[in-house]
Each structure stands twice: as C-alpha cells, then as structure tokens.
Amino acid sequence: MSTFTPSIKRLGTSEQDQLKLGMTLAKEGRFDEALSAFETAIQVNPESVVAHLAVGNLLFRQQRYPEALTHFETVMQLDPLLPMAPLRAGGAYTRQENYEKAIECFETALNLDPQSTMATVASVGLGQVYIKQQKYDTAIQQFRQALRLNPQMMMARLMLASALKKQGNLQAAISELKAAINISSEVPVSYLQLGSIYLEQKNYTKAKNAFETADQLNPKIPAIKFAVKFGLAESLIEENELQEAIALLRQLPENKLYAPRKHKLFGDVYTRQGLVKEAAEEYRAATLLGTSDGLIPDEDIADLQALEEQDRWEELLESYRSSANAVLEQPKF
C-alpha cells in the first residue's frame, strides 16, 4: 500500500500547488488521486492548459475517451497553436473509430509544427488510421515521413513493417524489422512480427528462432507475451517438436481470449500424432469458443451433428479443422 508523501501534505490549494501535487501523484502511479488534483486545478483556473491536458491524458488512460476529448478540445480553444492537444485528440478519435475526425486532428498537429517531434508522432497516428482504413500505400507514406524526421523511431518502423506485411510485401517488411532490431535488439515486438512473417512464409526454423528470442526478452504486456508463446508453439508444431509444443501449450491460459487458438494448436498436435478423435474434439472446441456466443452457425450444426452421431471422426476432423481455421485469425502486428 502506497504511503502519502509528507511533502505533498503541505501543498496548498493554488493552481500551481495542485498541478505539482497531481504530477507527483501521477509519477507514483496514483492516477485517481492525480486526476482529482488536476480537476481541482481546473476549478481554481478553468483556463489552465496544463491541467486540462493532464486530465485529458488521465481520462484517456482510463479509456474514457469522450470525457478526455472534452479537455483536449478545450485546450485547442485556449491555445490553438499548441500541437499536443490535437495530437491527443486524434488518438482518442482513433480509439472511438471516428477516423475522419482523427485524420483532421493529426493533420492539424502536423501542420502546426511540421519539423518537430510532435510531427513524427502525428505522422505515425495518421499512418495507423490509414491502416485501419486499409489504405496501405498512404499509411506507408506517413510512416516513411516520420522516419525521415527520426530514423530511430521504433514505433514508426514497426508500423511500417506492419503496413508492408498487410500489403503483401513481406521481404520489405522483413528488411524494416531487421533495421528495427539493429536500432534496438531489446524490443520483443520486432521479433514477434518477424516470427509472424516467417510463419507465413513457412520458414519455420527462422520463425522459431525469432519467437524464442522474443520470449527470452520476457515481454511485459500480456497480449504480446501470449502472442509470442502461441507463435512459438505453432512453429514448434511445424518443426515436429510436438512434446515441446504440448508442454508450452499447457502453460497458456484457458480463457475466452486465448482458448480458441490454444485448442486449435492442440488439434494440430494430435493430427500429427495420428490421434484423429482427439484432434477433432480440439478443433470443435476451437470453433465453438472462437465464434460469437460460443455457437457455430445453425446451417453448419446439422451436418456436424450427423457425423458425430455416426462416430465418423475422420470426416469430423476435417470439418472442425476447417471451421477452426476459418474462425481463428493470426494476430496482426
């Protein structure tokens, strides 16, 4: 349990005191208390640009995007030349899938200071929106623009690799990921993306090596951590290292998010082991868990049920494996 810093207790209620208090609390990870302090600063001075930005950022962190936008838009009115506010607003609109407004905000931030660090972030924001709109050529242009201003910017390079991959230009994506690794060899996502591409190319040895490196870096973000482990399990299966794959899969969580892919990969293992009945059951579980509400379409249930009643596991295996593959998609990075 965190303790209240004595120096914080002595602060007064002026705007500057509340800003200082909020920043100290935020650094300590006490975000709710920090939010309260910044809101108090706004009560003292409703035109405090710093307080509105801070409140907006904290609300954004809590995924309260409409409320965050209120504060970012207030800053845009108070200081129209400050690029940070439209930049943050663009991020909030992106999370709300309001892509036209997001583009408008990112372009505003970019135009306010086209040669700054903010400009590189705005270009990356634009690129991310264009990827979501499947405008890959335009996205690639934005990421390359960011890299012209800052060749060391990892996010821009990783997003460029992602856009190139989605465009089908796998070799160019690999080249960008290798460049990212040369810049910093300690970023797990670089190896995760690289392993994902090698899997797509059926270069399973290289995929396994990339996933193993990512795993050794011990990613802290759960989504990245488990994507790495699933990628490693898949490459182990393709390399026919089945016992290693089984041991890894058994360590992975059984929950709504990860269970479908876990069962699909167990199905792949059992298929290679010639365990037809067990494989069919795993593919069926993957299909049921991976479809909305745990159900497969009514038009598919009748045929599958008929096969099940006759215990025709070979045919069931193909039916469930096809369904599992259709339902599950490789994570996009």
N, C-alpha and C positions, 0 to 999 in steps of 0.2 A: 504494500500500500504506500503510495507516494505521500511525502510529508510536505506541509506548506512551508515554503521558504520564508524565514523571518523577514528578510529584506522586502519581500513582497507585501507583507502585512502593513508596513509603514507607508506605503504609497498612498497618495491622496486620490481625489476624485476628479482632478482636471483631465482634460483630453489627453495631454501628454502622459500623465500618470497611468491612465487606463490603457493607452497604446503600449507603454513599456510593460505593464502588467500582462497584457494579452500576449505580447511577443515572448515574454519569459515563460508563461504557461504553455504556449504552443511549442516552444523548444523542449519542454519537459514532457510533451505528449499529452497534456491535459487539455484536450481540444474543446470540450464542452465549457470548461471554465474560461478558456481563452475567448471563445465565442461571446460569452456573457460580458467579458471585459471590453471587447471591441464594440459590442452593441451599446454599452454604457458610454463609450467614447462618442458614438453617433448621437446619443441623446444629449450629450454636452454640446456637440458641434455637428449638426446634421449635414454639414458640408465637408466633413473630414474625408478626404480622398483615401488616405491610408487606411482608415477604419473601414470604409465601405469595401475596399479591395480585400482587406483581411477577412471580413465577414463573408464576402462572396467566395473567397478561396476555401474557407472552412465549411461553408454550406455545400460547395462543390465536392469537397472531400466526403461529405455525408450523403452524396448523391441527391441532394435537394436542389436540383437544377433550376426550376422556376424561381425559387427564392434567391438563389445565387445570381441569376440573371438580373433580378431587380437591382441588386447592388452594383453589378458591373455596368448596367445601363445608366445608373445614377452617376457613376464616375465618368462615363462617356459624355454626360451633360455638363458635369462640373469642370472637366479638363479634357476637351475634345482632342488635344494634341498628345495625350498620353497613350502609347500603343498597348500597354499592358491590359487595359480594360477590354477593348475589342478582341484582343488575343484570347483572354479568358472566356469572354462571351462566346467566341467561336467554338471553344472546347465544349461549353455547356450545350450549345445548339447541336453540336455533333452528337453528343450523348443522347439528346432527345430526338435524333434522326431528322432534325429540321435543317437539311443540308443547304438549302438556298440561303437561309439566314447565316449559317455557319460560314459559307463562302464569302458572303458580304462582310462579315466581321473580320475574317482573316485577311481579306484584301484591304480593308481599312487599316489594319495594323501594319500590313506590309507597305502600304503607300505612305504611312506616317514617317517611317524611318527605314527605307529600303536597303540600307547597308549595315544594319545593326544585328546584334544577336537576336533581338525580337523578330527581325525579318526572317532569319533562318527557321525559327520556331513557327512563324506564320506560314512559311512555305511548306513545312512538314505537315502542319494542320490542314492546309489546302490539299496536299497530296493524299492524306488519309481520307478526306471526304471524297475525293475523286475515285479512290479505290473502292469505297463503298458504293459509288455510283457506277462502278465497272468502267470508268474512263481511264484506262491504264496508261495510255500514251500521255495524257495530260498530267496524271499523277507522277509519272516518271520525270517529266519536265520540272515539276515542282521540287522533287527530291534532289534532282541534279542541281537546281538553282541553289538549294540550301547547302549542298556540298561545295559549290563554287565559293560560297562565302565562308564555309567552315568545313574543310575536308575531314576534320577529326570528329564530326558529329555522328555518333554511333546510331542514334535513332533514325537519322536521315538515310544512312547507308543500309540499315536493316530493313527499313520500309521500302527502299529502292529495290532491294533483293526480293522482298515480298511481291512488289508490283511486277517485277520481271518474271517471277515464277508464275504468277497468275496469268501473265501474258503468254506463257509457254516458252519463254526464253531462258531455259534452265542453265545453260552454260554461262550466260551473262550474270544470272543470279548467283551462281557459284563463285564467279570472279569477285563480285561485290562482297560476298560473305568472307571470302579469304582475305580481302582487303580489310574488312572489319576486324578479323582475327589478328591481322598484322598490327592494327592500331591498338587493340587490347585483346589479349588472349584469355581474359578472365570473365568474359561475358557469356553465360550459358546459352542465351538465345541464339547467338551466332552459330553454335554447334548444333542446336536444335533445328534451326532452319536448314542447315547443311545436311544433317541426317535425313530430314524430311525429303529433300530433293534427291538424295542418293537412293532412298527407298523408292521414289517414283521412277528413278532410272534403273531400278532393280540391281543396283550396285550395293549388295547387302553387306559386304565386308567393310566398305567405306562408311556405310550408314551406321553399322555397329560401332565402329571406332569413334564416329562423331558423337553418337548418343552416349557412349561410355565417357568421353571427355566432358560432355555437358553434365553428366551425373556426378562425376568426380568434383565438379565445381560447386556441387550442393546448392542448387537454386533455392532461394528462399520463398519465392512466390509459388503457391500451391499449383496453379494452373500450368506453370512452366515445369515445375518439378515432376508432375504426373505425366505431362506430355512427353517429357524426356524418357521416363520409365516405360511408358507404353511404346514409344518408338524403339527403345532398346529391346523390349520383349518381342516386338514384331520382327526386328532384324535377327534376333537370336533364333526365332522360329524359321525364318527363311534360310538361315545358315545351318539348320537342322540341329541346333544345340537345344534340344527340347527340354531336358531336365533343368537347365539354367533358366529357360523361359518360364517353366512351370513355377520354379522357386520364386522368380521375380513377380509373376502374376499373383501369386498367393500373398504377397506383401502389400498389394494395392487395395485401396478401399472398395468396399461394396456399397456404393450409394448411387443415387439417381443419375449423377453426372458421369460417373466412371464405369458403372456396372455394365452398360451395353457393350462397350469396347472390350472390357475385360472378358466377358463371356464369348464374344466373337473370336478373340485370340485363343481362348481355351478350345473353342471349336476347331480352330486351325491346327492346334497341337494334336488334338485327338484324331483329326483327319489324317495327319501324317503318321500317327501311331496305328492307324487302321481300326480305331475304335468308333465304328460308324454310329452306333446308337448314342454313345456319349457325345459325339460331335454334333449330332442332330439336336440333342437336348440343349447344348450350349448355344447353338445358332438360334434356336427357338427363343431362348431366354433373351438373347441379344436383341432379337426382333421385337419381342413384347416390351422390353424395358426401354428400347430406343424409339418407340413410336409414341405419339401423344396419348396420354391417359393409359399407357401400358397396353394398348389394344392395336391389333393389326386390322386393316380394312375388312369389312364384312365379306366382300367378294372373294377374299383370299382364305377366310377361315374355313369355309365349307370344304374346299379341296384338301387343305392340310388336315382337317379333322378326319376326312375319309381315309387318307393314307395312314393316319395314326391308328385308327381302329383296326386296320389290316396289318399293323406292325411292319409296314414296308419301310424300314429305316433307311435303306439306301436312297429311295426316292425322297424321303423326308429330309435327309441330309442335304440334298441339292436344293430343295425348296427353301429350307431355313437358311442355308448359307447364302443363297441369292437374296433373301429378304434382309438378312443381317448386313450384307454388303451394301444394299440399297439404302438402308436406314442410316447406317453409320458413315460419316464422312471423316476423312483425315483432317485433324485440326489445322487451321490456316494460320500461318505465321509469316 
